Amino acid sequence: YFSDRPAYTHFPPDRALIKLSFAHGAQKEDCRRRTDEELANLPPNMRRPMICSRERLPVAVELLLDGEPLYQAVLPPTGLAGDGPSRAYQRFAVAPGRHELSPRLRDTDRAEGFDFERTAVVELAPAQSLAIDFRAEMGGFVFR
């Protein structure tokens, strides 16, 4: 009886699925050049000219669907020292049809705007799954 009841629908057949999933490490928080005096006070094997913190900046991400915000978040870095990538995994059930998708991402310390943006018009069928990934080495957002 329990193998057949109660009826369970994994995903509504009349909806389309958009998945936003990525792991991305933002820039380091701050780096500065050591002065000549600071370098002279260090042992020879410790004389690195630049000193940088381990912590990464948080990643700000937005996903717009037809010009309306579908998802907005500021994702903190992972790891005990805050030096790991920021991670996102979100699923959105949307009406099938033609939609304009605009994912945006900021991984620097700028106050406004985004470092990576992409706008695409997609045609989603019922029960279709569209994945949005972020690959900085490929130029930004990738739709699959």
GULO-366195 format. One record per residue (C-alpha): residue number from 1; residue in three letters; z, x, y. Coordinates in steps of 0.5 Angstrom, whole numbers, padded with zeros to 4 digits. Example, Ala and Ser with C-alpha at 12.3 -4.5 7.8 and 13.67 -1.06 7.14 Angstrom:
BEGIN
1|ala|0016|0025|-0009
2|ser|0014|0027|-0002
END
This chain:
BEGIN
1|tyr|0000|0000|0000
2|phe|0002|0005|0005
3|ser|-0004|0009|0004
4|asp|-0008|0003|0007
5|arg|-0003|0000|0011
6|pro|-0002|0000|0017
7|ala|-0009|0001|0020
8|tyr|-0009|0007|0024
9|thr|-0015|0009|0029
10|his|-0015|0016|0030
11|phe|-0019|0015|0037
12|pro|-0022|0009|0040
13|pro|-0029|0008|0038
14|asp|-0031|0006|0044
15|arg|-0029|0012|0048
16|ala|-0031|0019|0049
17|leu|-0026|0025|0049
18|ile|-0026|0031|0054
19|lys|-0022|0037|0052
20|leu|-0020|0042|0057
21|ser|-0017|0048|0053
22|phe|-0017|0055|0056
23|ala|-0012|0061|0056
24|his|-0013|0066|0062
25|gly|-0009|0071|0065
26|ala|-0009|0071|0073
27|gln|-0009|0077|0077
28|lys|-0002|0081|0078
29|glu|0003|0079|0083
30|asp|0002|0085|0088
31|cys|0001|0093|0087
32|arg|0002|0098|0092
33|arg|0000|0105|0093
34|arg|0006|0110|0093
35|thr|0007|0115|0099
36|asp|0007|0122|0098
37|glu|0014|0123|0099
38|glu|0015|0118|0093
39|leu|0011|0122|0089
40|ala|0014|0128|0090
41|asn|0021|0126|0088
42|leu|0018|0123|0081
43|pro|0018|0128|0075
44|pro|0010|0130|0074
45|asn|0009|0126|0068
46|met|0011|0120|0072
47|arg|0007|0121|0078
48|arg|0002|0115|0078
49|pro|-0001|0113|0085
50|met|0000|0106|0084
51|ile|0006|0102|0082
52|cys|0005|0095|0080
53|ser|0009|0089|0077
54|arg|0008|0086|0071
55|glu|0008|0079|0073
56|arg|0002|0075|0073
57|leu|0000|0070|0079
58|pro|0000|0062|0076
59|val|-0006|0059|0075
60|ala|-0008|0053|0079
61|val|-0013|0048|0075
62|glu|-0016|0042|0077
63|leu|-0021|0037|0074
64|leu|-0025|0032|0077
65|leu|-0029|0026|0074
66|asp|-0034|0023|0079
67|gly|-0030|0026|0085
68|glu|-0023|0023|0083
69|pro|-0018|0028|0080
70|leu|-0017|0027|0073
71|tyr|-0012|0033|0072
72|gln|-0008|0038|0077
73|ala|-0003|0043|0075
74|val|-0001|0050|0077
75|leu|0000|0053|0070
76|pro|0006|0059|0070
77|pro|0004|0065|0066
78|thr|0007|0066|0059
79|gly|0011|0071|0056
80|leu|0018|0074|0057
81|ala|0016|0078|0063
82|gly|0011|0073|0066
83|asp|0005|0078|0064
84|gly|0002|0073|0059
85|pro|-0004|0068|0060
86|ser|-0003|0061|0063
87|arg|-0005|0056|0058
88|ala|-0008|0049|0058
89|tyr|-0010|0044|0053
90|gln|-0011|0037|0055
91|arg|-0015|0031|0052
92|phe|-0018|0025|0056
93|ala|-0020|0019|0054
94|val|-0026|0016|0058
95|ala|-0031|0011|0058
96|pro|-0038|0013|0055
97|gly|-0044|0014|0060
98|arg|-0046|0019|0066
99|his|-0041|0022|0069
100|glu|-0040|0028|0074
101|leu|-0035|0033|0072
102|ser|-0032|0039|0077
103|pro|-0027|0043|0074
104|arg|-0024|0048|0079
105|leu|-0019|0054|0078
106|arg|-0015|0059|0082
107|asp|-0013|0066|0079
108|thr|-0011|0070|0086
109|asp|-0006|0069|0091
110|arg|-0011|0065|0096
111|ala|-0007|0059|0099
112|glu|-0013|0055|0099
113|gly|-0020|0054|0095
114|phe|-0022|0056|0088
115|asp|-0024|0062|0085
116|phe|-0028|0059|0080
117|glu|-0032|0052|0081
118|arg|-0037|0048|0077
119|thr|-0040|0042|0077
120|ala|-0044|0038|0072
121|val|-0047|0032|0070
122|val|-0046|0030|0063
123|glu|-0048|0024|0059
124|leu|-0042|0022|0054
125|ala|-0044|0017|0048
126|pro|-0038|0013|0045
127|ala|-0034|0017|0040
128|gln|-0037|0024|0043
129|ser|-0032|0030|0044
130|leu|-0034|0035|0050
131|ala|-0030|0041|0050
132|ile|-0029|0045|0057
133|asp|-0027|0052|0056
134|phe|-0026|0058|0061
135|arg|-0029|0065|0060
136|ala|-0028|0069|0066
137|glu|-0033|0074|0063
138|met|-0038|0069|0062
139|gly|-0038|0067|0069
140|gly|-0033|0061|0069
141|phe|-0033|0054|0066
142|val|-0037|0053|0059
143|phe|-0038|0046|0057
144|arg|-0039|0045|0049
END
